[in-house]
Amino acid sequence: MQSGLYIVGTPIGNLSDVSPRAIDVLKNVDLIAAEDTRVFGKLAQHFDIKTKVVSCHEHNEREVVDSLIQKIQDGMAVATVSDAGMPGVSDPGFRLIRAARMARVAVFVVPGPTAAVSALVLSGFPTDRWTFCGFFDDKKVREDNKIRHTIIYYESPNRIMNTIKTLASVMPERQIAIVREITKIHEETVIGYPADLIDIEPPRGEIVIVVAPAPDKKMSDDEISEIVNDIVVSSTKSAAAELALRTGISKKEAYKKMVNKS
C-alpha cells in the first residue's frame, strides 16, 4: 500500500456496517493505531485482521504521534481507528491527523458510520444547517442556545435525565430527539419537548441528543413573563443576559423586562 495515514471509520454498533474497503485497508496497512486494542481486537477477530496494532488514545496520543509520523515518513502505511465511528469526532485521532498534515505526509479517509449524522437524519429535524457540540456541557448550554439551527450532542446514560431537565429550563420551546443504540437491536428515537420527556424511562446505552431549530416566531409576552418569573439571580444585568439567551430577544429588551419586573 502507499505510505501514509489512513483514517478508517468502524461500525458504531452493527458489524455489518463495516465497508469492504475498510477491511481491505486494515488487513494491508503495516500498522494500526487503535483507541483501545481490546475493543479493536473483537473487530479484528471477526474479520480475520492480523495486522500489528498499537494503542493511540486520549491519554497517550501526544506521546505516540511523533513516532507514528516518523514511521509514515520511513515508508509505512498506518491506519487509525477509534472504538466506534470516525476517528477525531469526539474520539482520539485529531492530533495524529493534524500532525500528519503538518508533516505533509499523505492522508486518506475510509468513510464509515458516524453517530452524530445518523442521529440527525433519524430525528427528522432540518439538516440544511446543524452544529455538533460534542458531549453535553451544562455550563455552556445557555451559550449554545444562541445557535438557532439544529444542534447535536453526545450524552451518557447516567447524565441524560439531568440533561433533559436542563434543556427544559434553557430551551423549553425547542423539540429534542433522544436517539440511542444506533444500528443495534434496541435502537430507539424518542421525540418531544424537554418538559414532556422529564419523566420518561431513563434511556440506556449510547445516546445522541438532537435539538430542533428555535421557532421563527418570538415568544409571546406571557411566555417570556413565565421565564422571567423562573429566573432568580443576584443582579438585574445577569438576569437580563440569561433571559436574552433563553428567549432570543435582545439584551436591551430583556433588561427592560427585568427592570419592569423588579
Backbone bond lengths (Angstrom), bond angles and torsions (degrees), N, CA, C in turn:
res aa  C-N    CA-C-N  psi(-1)  N-CA   C-N-CA  omega(-1)  CA-C   N-CA-C  phi
1 M - - - 1.462 - - 1.522 110.09 -
2 Q 1.339 114.75 155.06 1.454 119.09 176.75 1.520 109.20 -65.39
3 S 1.335 116.65 137.85 1.461 119.41 177.79 1.517 109.86 -64.97
4 G 1.328 115.65 148.38 1.450 120.60 -179.75 1.517 110.40 151.44
5 L 1.327 115.48 -177.49 1.456 122.07 177.95 1.518 108.98 -102.81
6 Y 1.328 116.73 127.08 1.458 122.78 179.83 1.536 108.91 -110.08
7 I 1.336 116.41 115.11 1.465 122.30 178.72 1.519 106.95 -89.61
8 V 1.343 116.30 111.01 1.461 119.90 -170.96 1.530 111.15 -113.59
9 G 1.317 116.14 121.39 1.460 121.21 175.21 1.517 110.44 -78.55
10 T 1.333 116.09 137.85 1.464 121.37 179.12 1.532 109.58 -120.59
11 P 1.341 118.61 162.95 1.466 121.23 -176.58 1.528 113.02 -57.71
12 I 1.339 115.92 147.33 1.464 120.48 176.74 1.524 111.05 -96.05
13 G 1.323 116.63 4.17 1.465 119.84 178.44 1.508 112.20 179.26
14 N 1.318 115.48 -52.25 1.458 121.45 -176.31 1.528 109.67 -96.37
15 L 1.338 116.90 116.09 1.459 120.73 -177.26 1.528 112.77 -60.98
16 S 1.324 116.98 -21.84 1.462 120.19 -179.87 1.529 112.20 -67.85
17 D 1.328 116.90 -13.54 1.458 120.69 -178.38 1.528 113.16 -81.00
18 V 1.323 118.63 -8.08 1.457 119.73 179.17 1.528 108.54 -70.73
19 S 1.325 116.77 139.74 1.463 120.23 -175.97 1.524 111.29 -86.23
20 P 1.333 117.31 152.53 1.469 120.33 175.52 1.521 112.13 -56.99
21 R 1.325 116.56 -36.42 1.465 119.60 179.03 1.519 111.00 -65.01
22 A 1.354 116.92 -40.52 1.463 120.26 179.33 1.527 110.54 -60.59
23 I 1.319 116.44 -44.55 1.468 120.36 179.36 1.524 109.95 -62.30
24 D 1.330 116.55 -44.14 1.464 120.99 -179.13 1.525 111.02 -61.27
25 V 1.331 116.62 -43.89 1.467 120.19 179.94 1.527 110.59 -65.03
26 L 1.325 116.96 -46.15 1.469 120.47 -177.97 1.529 112.03 -64.63
27 K 1.320 117.35 -28.06 1.464 120.52 178.15 1.524 112.10 -78.71
28 N 1.314 117.11 -24.99 1.460 119.65 -169.79 1.523 116.20 -111.46
29 V 1.340 117.99 -10.15 1.470 118.22 174.41 1.530 109.15 -70.37
30 D 1.316 115.91 166.19 1.465 120.53 179.76 1.522 112.23 -81.40
31 L 1.348 116.32 -26.52 1.464 120.18 -173.82 1.523 109.44 -155.09
32 I 1.328 116.22 144.26 1.463 121.45 175.84 1.523 108.82 -119.00
33 A 1.333 116.78 126.41 1.465 122.54 174.89 1.522 107.38 -98.95
34 A 1.341 116.61 111.00 1.461 121.63 -172.78 1.524 111.03 -113.12
35 E 1.337 115.68 144.59 1.471 120.60 177.45 1.526 110.60 -59.89
36 D 1.315 117.18 -45.28 1.460 122.70 177.37 1.524 107.54 -138.80
37 T 1.323 116.63 113.65 1.461 120.15 -175.65 1.525 111.72 -62.83
38 R 1.335 117.48 -29.79 1.462 120.07 179.66 1.521 111.26 -70.90
39 V 1.335 116.02 -42.20 1.468 119.70 177.57 1.518 110.19 -63.99
40 F 1.340 116.27 -45.72 1.463 119.40 179.67 1.526 110.84 -65.25
41 G 1.328 116.58 -30.16 1.454 120.60 -179.57 1.516 112.71 -57.55
42 K 1.332 117.98 -34.09 1.462 121.69 178.48 1.529 110.65 -66.01
43 L 1.341 115.37 -41.98 1.464 119.94 177.49 1.525 109.94 -66.48
44 A 1.339 115.27 -43.56 1.461 120.20 -178.74 1.527 111.20 -61.72
45 Q 1.313 116.56 -42.33 1.461 120.20 -179.98 1.523 111.16 -65.19
46 H 1.344 115.93 -41.54 1.462 120.68 -177.72 1.527 111.55 -62.81
47 F 1.354 116.33 -37.27 1.462 120.28 -175.90 1.532 113.11 -108.08
48 D 1.331 115.96 13.03 1.458 121.74 175.91 1.541 111.48 56.76
49 I 1.344 115.54 47.12 1.466 122.01 177.23 1.526 107.86 -93.36
50 K 1.309 116.90 118.35 1.468 120.90 -173.62 1.535 112.53 -110.05
51 T 1.313 117.86 9.39 1.462 122.46 -179.23 1.527 111.09 -63.46
52 K 1.330 116.25 145.54 1.465 120.92 177.84 1.532 109.73 -62.48
53 V 1.341 116.29 139.57 1.462 122.00 -176.77 1.526 110.19 -124.49
54 V 1.347 116.87 137.34 1.460 122.40 173.90 1.524 108.71 -125.45
55 S 1.323 116.99 159.19 1.464 121.81 -179.96 1.523 111.60 -81.79
56 C 1.308 115.86 138.34 1.463 121.74 172.08 1.524 106.68 -148.26
57 H 1.343 115.43 91.15 1.464 120.74 -175.92 1.525 109.94 -124.29
58 E 1.338 115.92 -178.95 1.464 119.78 -172.84 1.525 113.49 -61.92
59 H 1.331 117.54 -23.47 1.464 120.08 -177.08 1.522 113.48 -89.58
60 N 1.338 117.78 -17.41 1.469 118.23 -179.65 1.530 113.31 -126.19
61 E 1.341 116.79 2.51 1.464 120.20 -174.36 1.528 111.94 -57.26
62 R 1.320 117.08 -41.90 1.470 119.93 -179.71 1.528 111.17 -59.95
63 E 1.354 116.04 -37.23 1.462 120.39 -174.87 1.531 112.69 -77.53
64 V 1.338 117.87 -32.96 1.462 119.69 -173.61 1.524 113.82 -95.36
65 V 1.326 117.52 -12.46 1.464 120.37 -176.60 1.525 111.98 -58.00
66 D 1.318 117.35 -47.92 1.467 119.98 -176.06 1.525 111.79 -59.80
67 S 1.344 116.04 -42.03 1.466 118.65 -178.47 1.530 110.92 -68.37
68 L 1.332 117.06 -35.53 1.464 120.00 178.57 1.533 110.84 -67.75
69 I 1.319 116.27 -40.99 1.464 119.54 178.18 1.526 109.98 -64.53
70 Q 1.329 116.51 -39.69 1.469 119.84 178.75 1.526 110.98 -61.88
71 K 1.319 116.97 -39.64 1.467 120.62 178.77 1.532 110.40 -62.87
72 I 1.333 116.26 -40.02 1.467 119.75 178.02 1.524 110.02 -65.39
73 Q 1.331 116.59 -43.10 1.470 120.66 178.74 1.528 111.82 -63.27
74 D 1.337 115.81 -26.39 1.467 120.53 177.77 1.526 112.49 -83.27
75 G 1.352 115.89 0.85 1.451 119.53 174.72 1.509 116.48 109.19
76 M 1.332 118.45 6.73 1.457 120.69 -178.19 1.530 111.78 -87.48
77 A 1.321 115.12 153.83 1.467 122.35 170.88 1.522 107.21 -101.21
78 V 1.338 116.02 121.37 1.462 121.55 -175.95 1.525 109.22 -121.20
79 A 1.322 116.78 131.05 1.471 121.51 175.78 1.515 109.37 -105.28
80 T 1.313 116.76 145.77 1.463 121.27 173.86 1.520 109.19 -119.51
81 V 1.343 116.23 133.23 1.462 121.78 179.01 1.519 109.01 -134.90
82 S 1.333 116.16 148.37 1.465 121.26 172.19 1.530 107.49 -103.51
83 D 1.316 116.58 179.78 1.464 119.72 -178.65 1.528 111.58 -62.89
84 A 1.327 116.28 -33.02 1.465 120.44 -179.88 1.521 109.02 -161.56
85 G 1.323 116.33 141.73 1.456 120.06 177.35 1.511 113.45 81.90
86 M 1.332 115.75 -154.85 1.458 121.67 -176.18 1.521 111.44 -92.37
87 P 1.325 118.38 127.80 1.471 120.82 175.57 1.525 110.61 -56.06
88 G 1.332 115.54 142.87 1.460 120.54 177.65 1.510 114.68 92.48
89 V 1.340 118.39 -15.17 1.461 121.23 179.14 1.529 107.94 -98.48
90 S 1.345 116.06 92.62 1.469 123.06 -172.27 1.523 111.06 54.55
91 D 1.305 116.49 29.68 1.460 124.55 178.53 1.521 108.08 -142.73
92 P 1.342 117.70 162.45 1.468 119.60 174.52 1.536 110.56 -59.24
93 G 1.313 116.28 159.11 1.460 121.16 178.12 1.510 112.83 132.34
94 F 1.344 116.45 -30.08 1.467 119.87 -176.67 1.519 112.14 -58.64
95 R 1.340 117.23 -48.19 1.470 120.04 -177.39 1.524 111.96 -63.63
96 L 1.320 116.11 -39.64 1.456 120.19 179.28 1.523 110.87 -65.65
97 I 1.324 116.69 -43.90 1.466 120.88 179.77 1.524 110.53 -64.90
98 R 1.331 116.36 -43.48 1.470 119.88 178.27 1.522 110.95 -61.47
99 A 1.336 116.20 -42.85 1.466 120.04 179.83 1.519 110.92 -63.84
100 A 1.329 116.79 -37.66 1.462 120.60 178.41 1.524 110.66 -64.31
101 R 1.309 116.74 -39.99 1.463 120.53 177.81 1.535 110.67 -65.96
102 M 1.316 116.49 -42.31 1.458 120.02 -179.93 1.531 111.32 -66.00
103 A 1.353 116.03 -33.07 1.469 120.33 179.37 1.528 111.53 -82.25
104 R 1.320 116.97 -5.11 1.462 123.19 178.48 1.529 112.76 60.39
105 V 1.338 116.01 35.58 1.457 119.33 172.00 1.527 108.08 -91.40
106 A 1.309 116.70 162.86 1.465 120.52 -178.64 1.531 110.30 -68.06
107 V 1.322 115.72 138.83 1.458 122.05 177.75 1.527 108.43 -128.79
108 F 1.338 115.84 129.87 1.459 121.49 -179.15 1.533 108.86 -125.42
109 V 1.329 116.61 151.13 1.458 119.55 176.36 1.526 109.73 -118.46
110 V 1.321 115.31 136.87 1.464 122.33 174.24 1.527 105.51 -115.81
111 P 1.335 118.79 93.03 1.465 121.86 -170.22 1.518 113.25 -59.50
112 G 1.316 114.08 148.69 1.458 120.92 177.11 1.517 110.38 -149.04
113 P 1.324 117.84 -176.64 1.466 121.75 -178.43 1.526 112.10 -60.33
114 T 1.329 115.66 148.52 1.467 122.45 175.20 1.523 107.51 -134.48
115 A 1.328 116.90 124.33 1.462 120.82 -175.30 1.527 111.91 -61.39
116 A 1.336 117.20 -39.25 1.464 120.41 -176.79 1.525 111.54 -61.52
117 V 1.311 117.27 -48.71 1.466 121.20 -178.63 1.531 110.86 -69.78
118 S 1.331 116.53 -38.35 1.467 119.81 178.44 1.522 110.71 -61.75
119 A 1.341 117.20 -43.14 1.466 120.80 178.53 1.521 111.16 -66.33
120 L 1.317 116.43 -37.83 1.463 120.79 179.52 1.520 110.90 -58.20
121 V 1.320 117.47 -49.51 1.460 119.26 -177.83 1.531 111.26 -72.22
122 L 1.335 117.86 -29.93 1.466 120.43 176.71 1.526 111.68 -67.45
123 S 1.342 117.30 -30.48 1.469 121.43 -175.73 1.520 112.91 -67.69
124 G 1.331 116.39 -31.94 1.457 119.92 -174.18 1.517 113.02 81.16
125 F 1.335 117.90 4.32 1.457 121.45 177.53 1.535 109.56 -79.84
126 P 1.338 117.76 161.15 1.466 120.71 -178.50 1.532 112.89 -54.89
127 T 1.324 115.29 137.39 1.463 121.57 -177.30 1.528 113.23 -113.21
128 D 1.346 116.53 2.93 1.471 117.95 -176.94 1.528 112.16 -70.38
129 R 1.348 116.24 -30.60 1.470 121.53 175.06 1.522 107.80 -141.42
130 W 1.313 116.35 129.77 1.465 119.58 177.83 1.517 109.66 -153.84
131 T 1.336 114.86 154.83 1.456 121.59 -179.41 1.525 109.43 -128.08
132 F 1.333 116.04 127.86 1.454 121.34 176.33 1.526 108.19 -94.87
133 C 1.330 117.16 121.54 1.464 121.95 -175.52 1.533 112.71 -107.45
134 G 1.329 118.03 15.01 1.457 120.11 178.58 1.523 111.43 68.77
135 F 1.333 116.31 -149.92 1.459 119.76 179.51 1.527 110.44 -72.53
136 F 1.318 116.03 140.04 1.464 122.42 -176.48 1.522 110.62 -58.26
137 D 1.333 116.06 135.02 1.461 122.57 179.42 1.517 107.89 -129.98
138 D 1.340 116.71 109.73 1.468 118.84 -176.33 1.518 112.85 -67.01
139 K 1.329 117.90 -13.75 1.465 120.44 176.76 1.529 111.84 -79.75
140 K 1.320 116.30 -17.68 1.466 120.44 -176.89 1.521 113.04 -112.08
141 V 1.327 117.66 -3.49 1.456 119.74 -170.28 1.529 112.77 -65.31
142 R 1.339 117.37 -32.94 1.474 118.62 178.93 1.520 110.54 -67.65
143 E 1.315 116.25 -35.87 1.461 120.18 175.03 1.530 109.98 -68.09
144 D 1.347 116.16 -38.90 1.466 120.33 178.59 1.525 111.41 -60.89
145 N 1.329 117.05 -29.27 1.463 120.33 -177.39 1.521 112.35 -66.16
146 K 1.344 116.77 -12.82 1.461 120.19 173.25 1.530 110.80 -69.61
147 I 1.333 116.39 -21.56 1.461 120.96 176.05 1.525 107.15 -75.13
148 R 1.291 117.48 112.28 1.468 119.83 -171.78 1.526 112.98 -92.39
149 H 1.346 117.54 -8.91 1.461 119.84 176.21 1.534 109.81 -95.46
150 T 1.317 118.19 -169.50 1.462 122.95 -175.24 1.534 111.30 -63.93
151 I 1.334 115.84 137.44 1.465 122.41 179.53 1.531 108.53 -121.02
152 I 1.334 115.95 144.49 1.465 120.84 178.52 1.525 109.51 -126.45
153 Y 1.344 115.60 133.68 1.466 121.88 176.61 1.528 109.72 -127.55
154 Y 1.321 116.25 153.31 1.459 121.72 163.63 1.528 107.20 -97.80
155 E 1.335 117.01 150.72 1.457 120.41 178.36 1.523 110.06 -151.42
156 S 1.329 115.59 155.80 1.464 121.27 179.31 1.530 109.43 -99.10
157 P 1.334 118.04 153.34 1.468 120.40 -177.14 1.525 113.81 -64.00
158 N 1.341 117.80 -28.27 1.469 119.16 -179.12 1.526 112.66 -76.52
159 R 1.340 118.29 -11.28 1.471 120.76 179.73 1.521 113.64 -114.16
160 I 1.325 117.43 -9.00 1.461 120.43 -168.53 1.525 113.26 -60.36
161 M 1.333 119.44 -38.55 1.459 119.93 -176.35 1.527 111.26 -68.80
162 N 1.334 117.19 -38.65 1.468 119.95 175.02 1.520 110.89 -65.52
163 T 1.325 115.90 -35.68 1.464 119.92 179.18 1.530 110.91 -65.56
164 I 1.315 117.24 -40.93 1.463 120.32 177.71 1.529 110.14 -61.25
165 K 1.334 117.26 -41.00 1.469 120.75 178.11 1.527 111.11 -62.94
166 T 1.327 116.00 -40.76 1.463 119.90 178.33 1.518 110.94 -63.58
167 L 1.330 116.93 -43.43 1.461 120.38 178.79 1.531 111.10 -65.31
168 A 1.322 117.19 -33.47 1.464 120.63 177.13 1.517 111.25 -64.41
169 S 1.334 115.66 -30.01 1.460 120.20 179.66 1.520 112.13 -83.20
170 V 1.344 116.20 -41.55 1.473 120.38 -172.62 1.519 112.87 -91.50
171 M 1.329 117.29 -36.74 1.468 121.11 -176.80 1.534 110.82 -126.32
172 P 1.316 118.53 54.94 1.474 120.42 -173.17 1.521 113.81 -63.42
173 E 1.328 117.03 -25.30 1.465 120.61 -174.73 1.532 113.06 -90.80
174 R 1.345 117.93 0.41 1.465 121.32 -175.98 1.533 110.20 -110.10
175 Q 1.311 116.88 126.70 1.453 120.14 176.10 1.533 110.16 -67.38
176 I 1.321 115.67 152.79 1.454 120.56 176.09 1.537 109.13 -130.44
177 A 1.320 115.09 153.11 1.458 121.86 173.64 1.525 107.87 -117.03
178 I 1.311 116.99 123.67 1.458 122.33 174.24 1.530 106.40 -97.22
179 V 1.316 116.61 108.38 1.465 122.05 -175.77 1.526 108.10 -112.00
180 R 1.329 116.81 123.93 1.459 119.17 -176.14 1.528 112.11 -131.79
181 E 1.333 114.64 155.46 1.462 122.49 174.46 1.530 112.53 51.69
182 I 1.323 116.48 47.17 1.465 121.72 -177.73 1.529 110.61 -59.43
183 T 1.314 116.25 131.11 1.474 127.99 179.91 1.528 113.08 73.14
184 K 1.329 118.23 0.37 1.461 121.02 -179.58 1.534 110.46 -98.50
185 I 1.315 115.94 176.84 1.470 121.48 -176.25 1.527 111.85 -59.36
186 H 1.331 116.62 -39.46 1.469 120.23 -174.86 1.536 112.17 -99.65
187 E 1.326 117.41 29.71 1.467 120.47 177.28 1.528 109.50 -56.01
188 E 1.352 115.23 135.83 1.468 119.91 -176.54 1.516 109.94 -154.25
189 T 1.323 116.13 142.71 1.454 122.36 175.59 1.528 108.49 -127.73
190 V 1.333 116.44 122.03 1.465 121.96 178.26 1.522 107.46 -116.73
191 I 1.332 116.78 127.38 1.466 121.58 -175.40 1.526 110.33 -123.14
192 G 1.333 115.73 138.76 1.457 120.37 176.59 1.511 110.11 173.32
193 Y 1.333 115.92 177.83 1.458 119.71 173.36 1.525 107.92 -74.51
194 P 1.332 117.49 145.75 1.475 119.98 -175.93 1.523 113.39 -51.06
195 A 1.334 116.93 -42.27 1.467 120.03 -177.89 1.532 111.52 -61.97
196 D 1.348 116.56 -28.77 1.469 120.16 -179.47 1.524 112.40 -80.21
197 L 1.341 116.57 -12.84 1.471 120.61 -175.60 1.526 113.07 -107.28
198 I 1.324 116.86 2.52 1.465 120.71 -176.19 1.526 112.31 -61.39
199 D 1.328 117.15 -32.44 1.462 120.61 -174.75 1.529 113.36 -105.31
200 I 1.331 118.04 17.46 1.457 119.03 178.99 1.529 110.02 -71.49
201 E 1.304 116.35 162.76 1.464 120.96 174.09 1.531 107.77 -61.89
202 P 1.330 118.26 126.11 1.471 120.12 -176.67 1.526 112.02 -53.46
203 P 1.333 117.99 121.56 1.470 120.86 -179.69 1.532 111.21 -65.94
204 R 1.312 115.56 148.06 1.456 121.18 177.92 1.523 110.13 -115.96
205 G 1.317 115.78 163.46 1.459 120.63 175.19 1.512 113.15 89.11
206 E 1.326 115.49 -162.28 1.466 122.18 179.72 1.527 108.72 -77.92
207 I 1.338 116.89 128.38 1.469 120.72 -171.65 1.523 111.60 -124.12
208 V 1.325 115.12 137.78 1.461 122.50 170.78 1.521 107.66 -123.04
209 I 1.332 116.46 135.30 1.468 121.98 175.81 1.520 108.67 -107.71
210 V 1.324 116.44 127.49 1.464 120.90 175.11 1.527 107.51 -114.73
211 V 1.326 116.36 126.62 1.465 122.21 -178.40 1.525 108.68 -106.15
212 A 1.307 116.81 126.26 1.462 121.82 -179.20 1.531 110.72 -67.89
213 P 1.326 117.09 157.48 1.466 119.89 176.24 1.521 111.67 -57.82
214 A 1.316 116.07 153.24 1.459 120.71 177.03 1.531 109.46 -67.53
215 P 1.324 117.81 146.92 1.472 120.15 178.79 1.520 111.05 -58.55
216 D 1.339 115.68 146.00 1.465 120.24 179.55 1.517 111.78 -66.94
217 K 1.345 115.74 -37.01 1.461 119.22 -177.79 1.530 110.54 -81.69
218 K 1.318 114.65 147.86 1.464 119.24 176.29 1.519 110.12 -72.02
219 M 1.315 115.98 155.24 1.456 120.25 175.07 1.523 109.95 -64.06
220 S 1.334 115.70 152.70 1.458 119.95 176.08 1.522 109.41 -72.73
221 D 1.322 116.06 164.35 1.462 120.67 178.41 1.526 111.10 -60.07
222 D 1.339 115.97 -37.61 1.467 119.29 179.14 1.524 111.20 -64.81
223 E 1.348 116.15 -41.44 1.464 120.31 178.98 1.524 111.11 -64.96
224 I 1.339 115.70 -41.48 1.462 119.70 178.77 1.520 110.41 -66.09
225 S 1.336 116.94 -40.37 1.461 120.95 179.47 1.523 111.25 -61.26
226 E 1.330 116.10 -36.17 1.465 120.38 178.56 1.529 110.61 -63.22
227 I 1.336 115.78 -39.72 1.467 119.65 178.63 1.527 110.36 -71.74
228 V 1.333 116.65 -37.04 1.470 120.56 176.68 1.523 109.94 -56.86
229 N 1.325 116.36 -44.75 1.468 121.08 -179.85 1.531 112.25 -64.44
230 D 1.339 115.12 -24.51 1.465 120.44 -177.40 1.532 112.29 -83.25
231 I 1.335 117.01 -18.18 1.466 120.91 -175.62 1.528 109.68 -88.77
232 V 1.310 115.51 121.56 1.462 121.05 177.05 1.521 107.59 -126.83
233 V 1.317 116.67 104.93 1.473 121.42 -179.52 1.515 109.39 -136.81
234 S 1.322 115.75 175.31 1.460 120.66 -173.15 1.524 113.55 -78.95
235 S 1.318 117.74 -25.81 1.460 118.63 -176.07 1.517 111.28 -135.99
236 T 1.323 115.37 152.54 1.460 120.94 178.65 1.520 110.87 -64.21
237 K 1.329 117.06 -36.47 1.461 121.53 -178.02 1.523 111.40 -64.05
238 S 1.315 117.27 -46.26 1.467 119.71 -179.72 1.521 110.80 -70.38
239 A 1.338 116.96 -33.55 1.461 120.76 176.89 1.527 110.23 -64.69
240 A 1.328 116.28 -39.84 1.461 120.67 179.32 1.526 110.89 -65.08
241 A 1.328 116.67 -38.72 1.468 120.47 178.86 1.521 110.65 -63.39
242 E 1.334 116.80 -41.83 1.465 120.28 179.13 1.525 110.53 -67.90
243 L 1.329 116.59 -40.36 1.463 120.45 179.32 1.529 110.49 -61.54
244 A 1.328 117.12 -41.64 1.464 120.96 179.28 1.523 111.26 -62.13
245 L 1.334 116.78 -40.65 1.463 120.95 179.49 1.520 111.83 -65.34
246 R 1.324 116.00 -40.47 1.464 120.07 -173.71 1.521 114.04 -81.44
247 T 1.334 117.59 -18.95 1.462 119.75 -175.93 1.525 113.85 -115.97
248 G 1.331 117.64 -19.02 1.453 119.82 -178.77 1.519 114.28 86.39
249 I 1.349 117.39 0.47 1.461 119.23 176.88 1.528 109.06 -81.40
250 S 1.330 116.54 167.60 1.461 119.97 -178.25 1.532 110.51 -71.30
251 K 1.329 116.34 157.22 1.460 120.43 178.67 1.527 110.56 -63.42
252 K 1.327 116.90 -35.10 1.467 121.04 179.72 1.526 110.16 -63.50
253 E 1.341 115.44 -45.88 1.465 120.09 179.76 1.530 110.49 -66.22
254 A 1.335 115.64 -39.43 1.463 120.04 179.31 1.525 110.86 -63.96
255 Y 1.326 116.67 -39.96 1.475 120.72 -179.64 1.535 110.19 -62.74
256 K 1.333 116.21 -41.22 1.462 120.13 179.20 1.533 110.82 -60.89
257 K 1.335 116.23 -42.75 1.457 120.25 -179.13 1.522 111.13 -66.06
258 M 1.345 117.62 -37.98 1.448 120.14 179.44 1.530 110.49 -69.46
259 V 1.332 117.31 -38.23 1.473 121.16 177.81 1.528 109.78 -63.49
260 N 1.331 116.11 -43.36 1.466 120.50 179.30 1.527 110.75 -63.38
261 K 1.361 114.91 -36.61 1.464 119.71 179.72 1.528 111.25 -64.25
262 S 1.352 114.41 -41.57 1.464 118.22 -177.56 1.529 111.56 -76.12
